[in-house]
Amino acid sequence: MMLDLVKYPVIRTEKATRLIENKQFSFDVDVRLTKTQIRKLVEEFFNVKVLAVNTHRPPRKNKRVSSRLNSKRVIITIGGDVTLLK
């Protein structure tokens, strides 16, 4: 299932909490997903209209014991009524 490739929503950063006011939500997803796949996934699962999908890959943080898994950060701008938080 494609929803398994979405790892988790990002709400632990200050920028992510500010983006919620502008109807923008950020997620960490698998690096194999493309923008069109992410758009289709969010529109079907949350029943919202996606206006824009912005992606970037944050730098890896190496630690002594383990390294951070590869992920892609996605900022999704939605239009209409926001029902993601309910």
KOLGU-4560 file (N, C-alpha, C; in nm, 3 decimals, padded with zeros to 5 digits):
<recs>
<n_xx: 00.084 n_yy: -00.117 n_zz: 00.000 ca_xx: 00.000 ca_yy: 00.000 ca_zz: 00.000 c_xx: 00.088 c_yy: 00.124 c_zz: 00.000 mol: A seq: 1 type: MET>
<n_xx: 00.049 n_yy: 00.224 n_zz: -00.074 ca_xx: 00.128 ca_yy: 00.346 ca_zz: -00.088 c_xx: 00.132 c_yy: 00.426 c_zz: 00.042 mol: A seq: 2 type: MET>
<n_xx: 00.031 n_yy: 00.415 n_zz: 00.125 ca_xx: 00.028 ca_yy: 00.492 ca_zz: 00.249 c_xx: 00.139 c_yy: 00.448 c_zz: 00.344 mol: A seq: 3 type: LEU>
<n_xx: 00.189 n_yy: 00.327 n_zz: 00.329 ca_xx: 00.300 ca_yy: 00.280 ca_zz: 00.413 c_xx: 00.429 c_yy: 00.355 c_zz: 00.383 mol: A seq: 4 type: ASP>
<n_xx: 00.439 n_yy: 00.417 n_zz: 00.267 ca_xx: 00.559 ca_yy: 00.491 ca_zz: 00.231 c_xx: 00.565 c_yy: 00.629 c_zz: 00.295 mol: A seq: 5 type: LEU>
<n_xx: 00.452 n_yy: 00.675 n_zz: 00.351 ca_xx: 00.452 ca_yy: 00.799 ca_zz: 00.429 c_xx: 00.494 c_yy: 00.761 c_zz: 00.570 mol: A seq: 6 type: VAL>
<n_xx: 00.609 n_yy: 00.811 n_zz: 00.613 ca_xx: 00.663 ca_yy: 00.768 ca_zz: 00.742 c_xx: 00.592 c_yy: 00.832 c_zz: 00.860 mol: A seq: 7 type: LYS>
<n_xx: 00.588 n_yy: 00.965 n_zz: 00.865 ca_xx: 00.520 ca_yy: 01.033 ca_zz: 00.974 c_xx: 00.506 c_yy: 01.180 c_zz: 00.942 mol: A seq: 8 type: TYR>
<n_xx: 00.409 n_yy: 01.248 n_zz: 01.005 ca_xx: 00.399 ca_yy: 01.394 ca_zz: 00.988 c_xx: 00.506 c_yy: 01.463 c_zz: 01.070 mol: A seq: 9 type: PRO>
<n_xx: 00.551 n_yy: 01.576 n_zz: 01.023 ca_xx: 00.654 ca_yy: 01.653 ca_zz: 01.093 c_xx: 00.584 c_yy: 01.767 c_zz: 01.165 mol: A seq: 10 type: VAL>
<n_xx: 00.581 n_yy: 01.760 n_zz: 01.296 ca_xx: 00.521 ca_yy: 01.868 ca_zz: 01.375 c_xx: 00.615 c_yy: 01.913 c_zz: 01.487 mol: A seq: 11 type: ILE>
<n_xx: 00.733 n_yy: 01.858 n_zz: 01.491 ca_xx: 00.825 ca_yy: 01.888 ca_zz: 01.600 c_xx: 00.911 c_yy: 02.012 c_zz: 01.575 mol: A seq: 12 type: ARG>
<n_xx: 00.903 n_yy: 02.071 n_zz: 01.457 ca_xx: 00.983 ca_yy: 02.189 ca_zz: 01.429 c_xx: 00.897 c_yy: 02.315 c_zz: 01.433 mol: A seq: 13 type: THR>
<n_xx: 00.962 n_yy: 02.426 n_zz: 01.457 ca_xx: 00.890 ca_yy: 02.553 ca_zz: 01.464 c_xx: 00.832 c_yy: 02.591 c_zz: 01.327 mol: A seq: 14 type: GLU>
<n_xx: 00.907 n_yy: 02.564 n_zz: 01.221 ca_xx: 00.860 ca_yy: 02.597 ca_zz: 01.088 c_xx: 00.735 c_yy: 02.516 c_zz: 01.053 mol: A seq: 15 type: LYS>
<n_xx: 00.734 n_yy: 02.389 n_zz: 01.089 ca_xx: 00.619 ca_yy: 02.304 ca_zz: 01.058 c_xx: 00.493 c_yy: 02.352 c_zz: 01.129 mol: A seq: 16 type: ALA>
<n_xx: 00.507 n_yy: 02.402 n_zz: 01.251 ca_xx: 00.390 ca_yy: 02.452 ca_zz: 01.321 c_xx: 00.341 c_yy: 02.584 c_zz: 01.263 mol: A seq: 17 type: THR>
<n_xx: 00.433 n_yy: 02.667 n_zz: 01.211 ca_xx: 00.391 ca_yy: 02.791 ca_zz: 01.146 c_xx: 00.323 c_yy: 02.764 c_zz: 01.013 mol: A seq: 18 type: ARG>
<n_xx: 00.363 n_yy: 02.659 n_zz: 00.944 ca_xx: 00.305 ca_yy: 02.627 ca_zz: 00.813 c_xx: 00.159 c_yy: 02.585 c_zz: 00.824 mol: A seq: 19 type: LEU>
<n_xx: 00.119 n_yy: 02.529 n_zz: 00.937 ca_xx: -00.019 ca_yy: 02.483 ca_zz: 00.954 c_xx: -00.117 c_yy: 02.599 c_zz: 00.940 mol: A seq: 20 type: ILE>
<n_xx: -00.077 n_yy: 02.719 n_zz: 00.982 ca_xx: -00.164 ca_yy: 02.836 ca_zz: 00.969 c_xx: -00.192 c_yy: 02.870 c_zz: 00.824 mol: A seq: 21 type: GLU>
<n_xx: -00.101 n_yy: 02.835 n_zz: 00.733 ca_xx: -00.117 ca_yy: 02.866 ca_zz: 00.590 c_xx: -00.169 c_yy: 02.747 c_zz: 00.510 mol: A seq: 22 type: ASN>
<n_xx: -00.231 n_yy: 02.650 n_zz: 00.580 ca_xx: -00.282 ca_yy: 02.529 ca_zz: 00.516 c_xx: -00.172 c_yy: 02.450 c_zz: 00.447 mol: A seq: 23 type: LYS>
<n_xx: -00.056 n_yy: 02.444 n_zz: 00.511 ca_xx: 00.055 ca_yy: 02.366 ca_zz: 00.461 c_xx: 00.094 c_yy: 02.264 c_zz: 00.567 mol: A seq: 24 type: GLN>
<n_xx: 00.117 n_yy: 02.141 n_zz: 00.524 ca_xx: 00.149 ca_yy: 02.034 ca_zz: 00.615 c_xx: 00.275 c_yy: 01.964 c_zz: 00.566 mol: A seq: 25 type: PHE>
<n_xx: 00.359 n_yy: 01.921 n_zz: 00.659 ca_xx: 00.485 ca_yy: 01.857 ca_zz: 00.620 c_xx: 00.488 c_yy: 01.714 c_zz: 00.670 mol: A seq: 26 type: SER>
<n_xx: 00.544 n_yy: 01.628 n_zz: 00.586 ca_xx: 00.556 ca_yy: 01.486 ca_zz: 00.614 c_xx: 00.695 c_yy: 01.440 c_zz: 00.575 mol: A seq: 27 type: PHE>
<n_xx: 00.741 n_yy: 01.333 n_zz: 00.637 ca_xx: 00.859 ca_yy: 01.262 ca_zz: 00.590 c_xx: 00.808 c_yy: 01.139 c_zz: 00.515 mol: A seq: 28 type: ASP>
<n_xx: 00.855 n_yy: 01.124 n_zz: 00.393 ca_xx: 00.811 ca_yy: 01.012 ca_zz: 00.309 c_xx: 00.932 c_yy: 00.938 c_zz: 00.258 mol: A seq: 29 type: VAL>
<n_xx: 00.907 n_yy: 00.825 n_zz: 00.197 ca_xx: 01.013 ca_yy: 00.745 ca_zz: 00.137 c_xx: 01.069 c_yy: 00.819 c_zz: 00.016 mol: A seq: 30 type: ASP>
<n_xx: 01.198 n_yy: 00.801 n_zz: -00.009 ca_xx: 01.264 ca_yy: 00.874 ca_zz: -00.118 c_xx: 01.218 c_yy: 00.828 c_zz: -00.255 mol: A seq: 31 type: VAL>
<n_xx: 01.154 n_yy: 00.713 n_zz: -00.264 ca_xx: 01.111 ca_yy: 00.661 ca_zz: -00.394 c_xx: 00.984 c_yy: 00.726 c_zz: -00.447 mol: A seq: 32 type: ARG>
<n_xx: 00.909 n_yy: 00.796 n_zz: -00.360 ca_xx: 00.785 ca_yy: 00.859 ca_zz: -00.404 c_xx: 00.814 c_yy: 00.985 c_zz: -00.486 mol: A seq: 33 type: LEU>
<n_xx: 00.738 n_yy: 01.004 n_zz: -00.592 ca_xx: 00.748 ca_yy: 01.125 ca_zz: -00.672 c_xx: 00.641 c_yy: 01.224 c_zz: -00.629 mol: A seq: 34 type: THR>
<n_xx: 00.650 n_yy: 01.346 n_zz: -00.680 ca_xx: 00.553 ca_yy: 01.449 ca_zz: -00.643 c_xx: 00.411 c_yy: 01.411 c_zz: -00.687 mol: A seq: 35 type: LYS>
<n_xx: 00.398 n_yy: 01.353 n_zz: -00.804 ca_xx: 00.264 ca_yy: 01.316 ca_zz: -00.851 c_xx: 00.206 c_yy: 01.202 c_zz: -00.768 mol: A seq: 36 type: THR>
<n_xx: 00.289 n_yy: 01.108 n_zz: -00.726 ca_xx: 00.241 ca_yy: 01.000 ca_zz: -00.641 c_xx: 00.199 c_yy: 01.053 c_zz: -00.505 mol: A seq: 37 type: GLN>
<n_xx: 00.275 n_yy: 01.148 n_zz: -00.450 ca_xx: 00.242 ca_yy: 01.207 ca_zz: -00.321 c_xx: 00.111 c_yy: 01.283 c_zz: -00.330 mol: A seq: 38 type: ILE>
<n_xx: 00.093 n_yy: 01.361 n_zz: -00.437 ca_xx: -00.029 ca_yy: 01.437 ca_zz: -00.457 c_xx: -00.151 c_yy: 01.344 c_zz: -00.463 mol: A seq: 39 type: ARG>
<n_xx: -00.141 n_yy: 01.239 n_zz: -00.541 ca_xx: -00.252 ca_yy: 01.145 ca_zz: -00.556 c_xx: -00.282 c_yy: 01.075 c_zz: -00.424 mol: A seq: 40 type: LYS>
<n_xx: -00.179 n_yy: 01.039 n_zz: -00.350 ca_xx: -00.195 ca_yy: 00.970 ca_zz: -00.223 c_xx: -00.267 c_yy: 01.057 c_zz: -00.121 mol: A seq: 41 type: LEU>
<n_xx: -00.227 n_yy: 01.183 n_zz: -00.109 ca_xx: -00.289 ca_yy: 01.274 ca_zz: -00.012 c_xx: -00.432 c_yy: 01.307 c_zz: -00.052 mol: A seq: 42 type: VAL>
<n_xx: -00.456 n_yy: 01.330 n_zz: -00.180 ca_xx: -00.592 ca_yy: 01.363 ca_zz: -00.225 c_xx: -00.688 c_yy: 01.248 c_zz: -00.202 mol: A seq: 43 type: GLU>
<n_xx: -00.644 n_yy: 01.124 n_zz: -00.225 ca_xx: -00.733 ca_yy: 01.010 ca_zz: -00.206 c_xx: -00.754 c_yy: 00.977 c_zz: -00.059 mol: A seq: 44 type: GLU>
<n_xx: -00.649 n_yy: 00.986 n_zz: 00.022 ca_xx: -00.661 ca_yy: 00.945 ca_zz: 00.161 c_xx: -00.732 c_yy: 01.048 c_zz: 00.248 mol: A seq: 45 type: PHE>
<n_xx: -00.699 n_yy: 01.177 n_zz: 00.231 ca_xx: -00.756 ca_yy: 01.281 ca_zz: 00.315 c_xx: -00.875 c_yy: 01.354 c_zz: 00.252 mol: A seq: 46 type: PHE>
<n_xx: -00.907 n_yy: 01.326 n_zz: 00.126 ca_xx: -01.019 ca_yy: 01.390 ca_zz: 00.055 c_xx: -01.007 c_yy: 01.542 c_zz: 00.055 mol: A seq: 47 type: ASN>
<n_xx: -00.891 n_yy: 01.592 n_zz: 00.015 ca_xx: -00.867 ca_yy: 01.736 ca_zz: 00.003 c_xx: -00.808 c_yy: 01.763 c_zz: -00.135 mol: A seq: 48 type: VAL>
<n_xx: -00.813 n_yy: 01.889 n_zz: -00.176 ca_xx: -00.754 ca_yy: 01.932 ca_zz: -00.302 c_xx: -00.612 c_yy: 01.982 c_zz: -00.273 mol: A seq: 49 type: LYS>
<n_xx: -00.512 n_yy: 01.920 n_zz: -00.334 ca_xx: -00.373 ca_yy: 01.959 ca_zz: -00.315 c_xx: -00.337 c_yy: 02.064 c_zz: -00.419 mol: A seq: 50 type: VAL>
<n_xx: -00.293 n_yy: 02.180 n_zz: -00.371 ca_xx: -00.254 ca_yy: 02.288 ca_zz: -00.462 c_xx: -00.108 c_yy: 02.279 c_zz: -00.504 mol: A seq: 51 type: LEU>
<n_xx: -00.020 n_yy: 02.240 n_zz: -00.412 ca_xx: 00.123 ca_yy: 02.234 ca_zz: -00.443 c_xx: 00.190 c_yy: 02.127 c_zz: -00.358 mol: A seq: 52 type: ALA>
<n_xx: 00.295 n_yy: 02.068 n_zz: -00.415 ca_xx: 00.377 ca_yy: 01.971 ca_zz: -00.343 c_xx: 00.522 c_yy: 02.013 c_zz: -00.359 mol: A seq: 53 type: VAL>
<n_xx: 00.587 n_yy: 02.044 n_zz: -00.248 ca_xx: 00.728 ca_yy: 02.081 ca_zz: -00.248 c_xx: 00.806 c_yy: 01.976 c_zz: -00.172 mol: A seq: 54 type: ASN>
<n_xx: 00.918 n_yy: 01.932 n_zz: -00.231 ca_xx: 00.998 ca_yy: 01.829 ca_zz: -00.167 c_xx: 01.142 c_yy: 01.874 c_zz: -00.154 mol: A seq: 55 type: THR>
<n_xx: 01.209 n_yy: 01.820 n_zz: -00.054 ca_xx: 01.354 ca_yy: 01.835 ca_zz: -00.042 c_xx: 01.407 c_yy: 01.723 c_zz: 00.045 mol: A seq: 56 type: HIS>
<n_xx: 01.534 n_yy: 01.697 n_zz: 00.031 ca_xx: 01.598 ca_yy: 01.592 ca_zz: 00.109 c_xx: 01.692 c_yy: 01.658 c_zz: 00.209 mol: A seq: 57 type: ARG>
<n_xx: 01.656 n_yy: 01.653 n_zz: 00.337 ca_xx: 01.743 ca_yy: 01.714 ca_zz: 00.438 c_xx: 01.876 c_yy: 01.641 c_zz: 00.446 mol: A seq: 58 type: PRO>
<n_xx: 01.981 n_yy: 01.709 n_zz: 00.491 ca_xx: 02.112 ca_yy: 01.643 ca_zz: 00.501 c_xx: 02.109 c_yy: 01.531 c_zz: 00.604 mol: A seq: 59 type: PRO>
<n_xx: 02.187 n_yy: 01.429 n_zz: 00.578 ca_xx: 02.196 ca_yy: 01.315 ca_zz: 00.670 c_xx: 02.269 c_yy: 01.356 c_zz: 00.795 mol: A seq: 60 type: ARG>
<n_xx: 02.224 n_yy: 01.302 n_zz: 00.906 ca_xx: 02.290 ca_yy: 01.327 ca_zz: 01.033 c_xx: 02.355 c_yy: 01.196 c_zz: 01.077 mol: A seq: 61 type: LYS>
<n_xx: 02.486 n_yy: 01.190 n_zz: 01.070 ca_xx: 02.558 ca_yy: 01.070 ca_zz: 01.111 c_xx: 02.582 c_yy: 01.072 c_zz: 01.261 mol: A seq: 62 type: ASN>
<n_xx: 02.555 n_yy: 00.961 n_zz: 01.322 ca_xx: 02.581 ca_yy: 00.943 ca_zz: 01.464 c_xx: 02.680 c_yy: 00.828 c_zz: 01.479 mol: A seq: 63 type: LYS>
<n_xx: 02.733 n_yy: 00.815 n_zz: 01.596 ca_xx: 02.831 ca_yy: 00.708 ca_zz: 01.618 c_xx: 02.768 c_yy: 00.570 c_zz: 01.606 mol: A seq: 64 type: ARG>
<n_xx: 02.650 n_yy: 00.555 n_zz: 01.661 ca_xx: 02.588 ca_yy: 00.423 ca_zz: 01.663 c_xx: 02.518 c_yy: 00.393 c_zz: 01.531 mol: A seq: 65 type: VAL>
<n_xx: 02.436 n_yy: 00.485 n_zz: 01.485 ca_xx: 02.362 ca_yy: 00.460 ca_zz: 01.361 c_xx: 02.346 c_yy: 00.591 c_zz: 01.287 mol: A seq: 66 type: SER>
<n_xx: 02.310 n_yy: 00.581 n_zz: 01.161 ca_xx: 02.286 ca_yy: 00.700 ca_zz: 01.081 c_xx: 02.138 c_yy: 00.712 c_zz: 01.054 mol: A seq: 67 type: SER>
<n_xx: 02.093 n_yy: 00.831 n_zz: 01.028 ca_xx: 01.952 ca_yy: 00.858 ca_zz: 01.002 c_xx: 01.913 c_yy: 00.794 c_zz: 00.869 mol: A seq: 68 type: ARG>
<n_xx: 01.796 n_yy: 00.736 n_zz: 00.867 ca_xx: 01.749 ca_yy: 00.674 ca_zz: 00.744 c_xx: 01.722 c_yy: 00.779 c_zz: 00.639 mol: A seq: 69 type: LEU>
<n_xx: 01.738 n_yy: 00.742 n_zz: 00.514 ca_xx: 01.709 ca_yy: 00.834 ca_zz: 00.406 c_xx: 01.560 c_yy: 00.860 c_zz: 00.399 mol: A seq: 70 type: ASN>
<n_xx: 01.525 n_yy: 00.986 n_zz: 00.396 ca_xx: 01.385 ca_yy: 01.023 ca_zz: 00.382 c_xx: 01.378 c_yy: 01.152 c_zz: 00.304 mol: A seq: 71 type: SER>
<n_xx: 01.259 n_yy: 01.182 n_zz: 00.258 ca_xx: 01.233 ca_yy: 01.302 ca_zz: 00.182 c_xx: 01.129 c_yy: 01.382 c_zz: 00.259 mol: A seq: 72 type: LYS>
<n_xx: 01.155 n_yy: 01.511 n_zz: 00.277 ca_xx: 01.061 ca_yy: 01.598 ca_zz: 00.348 c_xx: 00.969 c_yy: 01.660 c_zz: 00.244 mol: A seq: 73 type: ARG>
<n_xx: 00.839 n_yy: 01.655 n_zz: 00.270 ca_xx: 00.739 ca_yy: 01.704 ca_zz: 00.177 c_xx: 00.656 c_yy: 01.811 c_zz: 00.247 mol: A seq: 74 type: VAL>
<n_xx: 00.635 n_yy: 01.924 n_zz: 00.179 ca_xx: 00.544 ca_yy: 02.028 ca_zz: 00.227 c_xx: 00.429 c_yy: 02.034 c_zz: 00.128 mol: A seq: 75 type: ILE>
<n_xx: 00.308 n_yy: 02.006 n_zz: 00.178 ca_xx: 00.190 ca_yy: 01.998 ca_zz: 00.093 c_xx: 00.101 c_yy: 02.117 c_zz: 00.124 mol: A seq: 76 type: ILE>
<n_xx: 00.064 n_yy: 02.192 n_zz: 00.020 ca_xx: -00.030 ca_yy: 02.303 ca_zz: 00.034 c_xx: -00.166 c_yy: 02.256 c_zz: -00.013 mol: A seq: 77 type: THR>
<n_xx: -00.266 n_yy: 02.271 n_zz: 00.073 ca_xx: -00.399 ca_yy: 02.225 ca_zz: 00.037 c_xx: -00.493 c_yy: 02.342 c_zz: 00.029 mol: A seq: 78 type: ILE>
<n_xx: -00.602 n_yy: 02.324 n_zz: -00.045 ca_xx: -00.703 ca_yy: 02.427 ca_zz: -00.060 c_xx: -00.835 c_yy: 02.379 c_zz: -00.003 mol: A seq: 79 type: GLY>
<n_xx: -00.924 n_yy: 02.472 n_zz: 00.022 ca_xx: -01.056 ca_yy: 02.436 ca_zz: 00.073 c_xx: -01.056 c_yy: 02.418 c_zz: 00.223 mol: A seq: 80 type: GLY>
<n_xx: -01.148 n_yy: 02.334 n_zz: 00.271 ca_xx: -01.166 ca_yy: 02.310 ca_zz: 00.413 c_xx: -01.057 c_yy: 02.219 c_zz: 00.465 mol: A seq: 81 type: ASP>
<n_xx: -00.996 n_yy: 02.255 n_zz: 00.576 ca_xx: -00.889 ca_yy: 02.175 ca_zz: 00.636 c_xx: -00.950 c_yy: 02.078 c_zz: 00.734 mol: A seq: 82 type: VAL>
<n_xx: -00.941 n_yy: 01.948 n_zz: 00.702 ca_xx: -00.994 ca_yy: 01.846 ca_zz: 00.792 c_xx: -00.886 c_yy: 01.746 c_zz: 00.833 mol: A seq: 83 type: THR>
<n_xx: -00.759 n_yy: 01.776 n_zz: 00.809 ca_xx: -00.653 ca_yy: 01.685 ca_zz: 00.844 c_xx: -00.632 c_yy: 01.674 c_zz: 00.994 mol: A seq: 84 type: LEU>
<n_xx: -00.659 n_yy: 01.779 n_zz: 01.068 ca_xx: -00.632 ca_yy: 01.779 ca_zz: 01.210 c_xx: -00.747 c_yy: 01.725 c_zz: 01.293 mol: A seq: 85 type: LEU>
<n_xx: -00.861 n_yy: 01.701 n_zz: 01.235 ca_xx: -00.977 ca_yy: 01.654 ca_zz: 01.312 c_xx: -00.978 c_yy: 01.504 c_zz: 01.324 mol: A seq: 86 type: LYS>
</recs>
